[in-house]
Amino acid sequence: MDALKKELQQLSKDPILSKKHRNKKLLVYLVRTLIAVTIIYFLWDYDWVKWVLYIYIPLNLISLISILGWNYFLNKRLAKTQK
């Protein structure tokens, strides 16, 4: 039981759960999205670009939700396991 508590405490200090890591991922997400929007803007005259948006937008939103929600989910599970 002590080993489990020590492992959970060590896991809670993991850099993946840190705010700094989340902000870094969010910055990379924003840069990637800005690049995609720029490319879409310049290629808007092609018909296939409009169809690509049907794929790109949901994938982009899933990525954003995973960046913002992953820490909340992991911290919630960690707290539940510690109890």
Buried (B, 14 or more C-beta within 10 A) or exposed (E): EEEEEEEEEEBEEEEEBEEEEBEEBEEEBEEEBEEBEEEBEEEEEEEEBEEBEEEBEEEBEEBBEEBEEBBEEBEEEBEEEEE
